[in-house]
């Protein structure tokens, strides 16, 4: 269960991208861009936003017994959000001040992650979030685990404005999201090394 009441610590990385470094050995995360929606002293949670699966929204909606008839959405892919709870759906979408779903976590200044079926019902009815990304599974780390992986050069965090996040997640082709996220750091991604330096 997500808990949005925990006070964020000084090192919190919520509402940032995590970019897998070239030395990432875990095939679940190689080449991935993750939107981190929670980071507290108890751990971190996020969704991979650049790994479309072969499942489309039409198929997924059919499995949850909802009829999706909005043509542009039928072929939209469902994404691999991470290796935890891969049978469960997560919807990443813009935060709305007008609509509240029954099980959502809104990141201050960022996006909202919803796990309840009512967001899918709204999408099927044509009044859901205008921009959203559907994943199966999420990415999770225990207390201190993500910080250790960053120290070991597994990840690079990229803080961006909400509009930059929206542009990359919802308006950039999935195959280009890794390069677009890195481009905001101001250097060529080919210069990244997977090796950890030691003085």
Secondary structure, 3 states (H helix, E strand, C coil): CCCCCCCCCCCCCCCEEEEECCCCCCCCCCCCEEEEEEEECCEEEEEECCCEEEEEHHHHHHHCCCCCCCHHHHCCEEEECCCEEEEEEEEEECCCCCCCCCCEEECCCCCEEECCCHHHHHHHHCCCCCCEEEEEEEEEEECCHHHHHHHCCCEEEEECCHHHHHHHHHHCCHHHHHHHHHHCCCCCHHHCCCCCCCC
